């Protein structure tokens, strides 16, 4: 009987700590979601086409930066990527945008830092950003190499 009450007390303490931690995270999480939604609402595909076409050599880098800031769901990025491809944006830029959109989270950095540590969050985002560029170029290289 004593064992059951000890487990109950530990469970209650754990539940209180979890609830407190969650409630402390909610304001930051709401702010992140609002900023992300605002950026996505203000960024139109036609505006992105203009940005990427201005300087083709920096298109993939610009696409990675935009994707890093405009965090979103993969399905949304695929639709946006299809629209950009249809309007003439290069495959490298579109791939960089899609990969960074899903893997890099500059807007989510405060939440990620709070839960996983600042150093880890920054290193993970930098590696994801570099990987997005590398994956973009490797994707186009693969497509061109194996197209007959």
Phi and psi in degrees as a GROMACS rama.xvg file:
@    title "Ramachandran Plot"
@    xaxis  label "Phi"
@    yaxis  label "Psi"
@TYPE xy
-64.745  -34.6154  UNK-2
-64.4093  -40.2077  UNK-3
-66.4736  -40.935  UNK-4
-68.7914  -34.2924  UNK-5
-65.3058  -43.2465  UNK-6
-64.407  -40.1307  UNK-7
-62.5935  -41.49  UNK-8
-65.6325  -43.4823  UNK-9
-64.4704  -39.0283  UNK-10
-65.2682  -40.5451  UNK-11
-64.9394  -44.3399  UNK-12
-62.4425  -42.9144  UNK-13
-64.5515  -40.9666  UNK-14
-64.1887  -40.7728  UNK-15
-64.8379  -43.4069  UNK-16
-63.1411  -42.2951  UNK-17
-63.8901  -44.5705  UNK-18
-62.6949  -44.3091  UNK-19
-62.0736  -44.0041  UNK-20
-63.235  -43.5659  UNK-21
-63.1975  -44.2703  UNK-22
-65.8876  -31.0962  UNK-23
-71.3471  -26.898  UNK-24
-84.4192  -27.2055  UNK-25
-55.7158  -47.2946  UNK-26
-60.9035  -40.9702  UNK-27
-67.02  -42.1445  UNK-28
-63.1954  -42.5787  UNK-29
-63.4453  -42.1822  UNK-30
-62.5082  -41.8987  UNK-31
-62.0176  -45.6997  UNK-32
-63.8421  -40.3408  UNK-33
-65.3388  -44.2379  UNK-34
-63.6389  -42.6211  UNK-35
-63.6009  -45.2273  UNK-36
-63.6389  -39.8359  UNK-37
-63.5692  -44.855  UNK-38
-63.0941  -43.3803  UNK-39
-64.9145  -36.2247  UNK-40
-70.1714  -33.4978  UNK-41
-83.2737  -16.3149  UNK-42
-95.6376  110.786  UNK-43
-99.88  147.768  UNK-44
-56.1338  -36.4003  UNK-45
-65.2978  -36.7599  UNK-46
-67.7741  -36.72  UNK-47
-67.4393  -37.2974  UNK-48
-60.1362  -44.6129  UNK-49
-60.7259  -42.393  UNK-50
-65.9256  -44.4064  UNK-51
-73.2989  -27.3918  UNK-52
-82.8977  -19.063  UNK-53
-60.4053  -44.3648  UNK-54
-139.457  98.9489  UNK-55
-63.6219  -30.7463  UNK-56
-69.5831  -29.4972  UNK-57
-101.023  7.35115  UNK-58
-56.0621  -50.6284  UNK-59
-62.6714  -37.1946  UNK-60
-66.072  -45.3063  UNK-61
-62.5903  -40.3208  UNK-62
-62.9055  -39.4199  UNK-63
-65.9721  -39.1144  UNK-64
-65.2733  -46.2914  UNK-65
-62.2957  -44.4453  UNK-66
-63.9336  -33.1547  UNK-67
-68.0189  -33.9767  UNK-68
-84.3482  -41.6695  UNK-69
-89.5384  72.3783  UNK-70
-67.6712  138.395  UNK-71
-160.155  -175.337  UNK-72
-80.4358  149.448  UNK-73
-56.4331  -40.1271  UNK-74
-61.5979  -41.6185  UNK-75
-62.9254  -41.3847  UNK-76
-67.3707  -32.6963  UNK-77
-67.6726  -41.1704  UNK-78
-64.1352  -46.6695  UNK-79
-61.8641  -42.3017  UNK-80
-61.2049  -41.4406  UNK-81
-62.5883  -41.0835  UNK-82
-65.0391  -41.6855  UNK-83
-66.213  -41.0166  UNK-84
-62.1155  -40.7676  UNK-85
-65.1816  -27.6006  UNK-86
-91.5744  4.30604  UNK-87
100.061  7.50107  UNK-88
-74.5184  141.732  UNK-89
-65.4806  152.995  UNK-90
-63.6006  -34.7337  UNK-91
-62.8195  -45.717  UNK-92
-64.6853  -43.2731  UNK-93
-65.0587  -42.5289  UNK-94
-64.0815  -42.2163  UNK-95
-61.4803  -40.3827  UNK-96
-63.8199  -48.4496  UNK-97
-63.9514  -45.6125  UNK-98
-67.6093  -44.014  UNK-99
-70.1709  -31.5148  UNK-100
-57.4616  -39.7235  UNK-101
-90.2339  -32.1601  UNK-102
-101.898  -28.9801  UNK-103
-99.8283  141.492  UNK-104
-138.07  77.4201  UNK-105
-64.7328  -39.8315  UNK-106
-67.933  -31.6354  UNK-107
-88.0788  2.08292  UNK-108
-56.4412  -42.2735  UNK-109
-59.9142  -41.6848  UNK-110
-68.5838  -44.2015  UNK-111
-63.5486  -40.1156  UNK-112
-63.9574  -40.4546  UNK-113
-65.2493  -34.2165  UNK-114
-97.7348  -31.299  UNK-115
-112.885  -7.01526  UNK-116
101.762  141.798  UNK-117
-63.4735  -46.7795  UNK-118
-60.2125  -47.7156  UNK-119
-60.5475  -45.5734  UNK-120
-62.8791  -42.2489  UNK-121
-68.0707  -45.7085  UNK-122
-63.7649  -42.3284  UNK-123
-62.0837  -43.1068  UNK-124
-68.0273  -39.2253  UNK-125
-64.3473  -44.6577  UNK-126
-64.3528  -38.6883  UNK-127
-66.1804  -37.4296  UNK-128
-65.0544  -47.9713  UNK-129
-63.6015  -41.0414  UNK-130
-64.2889  -36.1955  UNK-131
-60.9241  -43.1035  UNK-132
-65.8679  -44.6283  UNK-133
-63.3601  -42.8467  UNK-134
-64.2654  -37.9165  UNK-135
-60.6512  -48.9694  UNK-136
-67.9424  -40.0098  UNK-137
-66.6058  -34.0865  UNK-138
-63.5507  -48.3637  UNK-139
-65.8369  -40.0306  UNK-140
-59.8665  -42.8224  UNK-141
-65.5435  -44.5042  UNK-142
-62.3418  -44.617  UNK-143
-68.3814  -39.8057  UNK-144
-66.7779  -36.9176  UNK-145
-100.979  4.01415  UNK-146
-82.1502  132.992  UNK-147
